[in-house]
């Protein structure tokens, strides 16, 4: 299979603008998660003062909604085209944000976040399908690495934006920022980006066709295994995204400086995406991903031992930050490559392929992150042990997948 661009329709956008637009669409998810992180202690104090660990569900319920929404957005985008589904998804995202801003109970907030996540599935899965419409193989991995490099700017600044909004207004105003973000990205897409899926390449919404596509996707052992690797990686990521602000505030008394530390970690992940973009065409996706996952697995258990020893300050914090820097660097070297590997055999059904892979990896990742997050005991140990388990499992699945994937990697 060639690694050349796989365009099916003429592209009117230049490469740089296309990549920037895809980065902004993917960033919808990061902004909706990361801008919330400084607000979680305040939301917990206001809506769940008797059960602070419950506030971590503000992140994981959003992610669950996003995972469920992929099953809808992917097939619809294969049948109706990418742009219309993206616009409807962004609209639902904004509706959920408006409802969350007015929630008076934790249950109401979580319901609104679920709706918001359903809408966020569109920029998540349809944007990936748009990239796959135009690129394949290592070329797609390169594009995704550049997209992720630009995308990482949002998680780097989102907590600071959230903290500034809280300082100027309150935590509810953050949801109004989500509405504005969705409006800007939707207008950019609608006015500038042509449809990437030609009418003759669309797949009608027929049960028999959907069932056949699902059977083809799940019948590919390499795709299944890469999806499990993605689930492990995202399970670890969601654990830290949902719990890091609570750990920084309660364990290390660093609530005020949390946005700065999170920005540093996001920039570390961004740097690793730049490294990946430079190396992937030469070294290949599988080799880079396996190396990064193995490094994470090798480090996790020793760090867990150090955390269990209850080191004195500031060494306890230094150990955790050093570990998180390695973990976030590993994310940058794996996620784009793994998505490209999983999508490589599915170019003829990129929408439903992205949907099924996105749904499975997200739901499985939430299944990992929720119990690990709820196991929070006032220390970082459950999260570190969760990362250790995820990395070890991911490494095993990655090696197994290599035995069944005979395409260019």
Secondary structure, 3 states (H helix, E strand, C coil): CCCCCCCCCCCCCCHHHHHHHHHHHHHHHHHHHHCCHHHHHHHHHHHCCCCHHHHHHHHHHHHHHHHHHHHHHHHHHHHHCHHHHHHHHHHHHHHHHHHHHCCCCHHHHHHHHHHHHHHHHHHHHHHHHHHHHHCCHHHHHHHHHHHHHHHHHHHHHHHHHHHHHHHHCCCCHHHHHHHHHHHHHHHHHHHHCCCCCCHHHCCCCCHHHHHHHHHHHHCCHHHHHHHHHHHHHHHHHHHHHHHHHHHHHHCCCCCCCHHHHHHHHHHHHHHHHHHHHHHHHHHCHHHHHHHHHHHHHHHHHHHHHHHHCCCCCCHHHHHHHHHHHHHHHHHHHHHHHHHHHHHHHHHHHHHHHHHHHHHHHHHHHHHHHHHHHHCCCCCCHHHHHHHHHHHHHHHHHHHHHHCCCCCCC
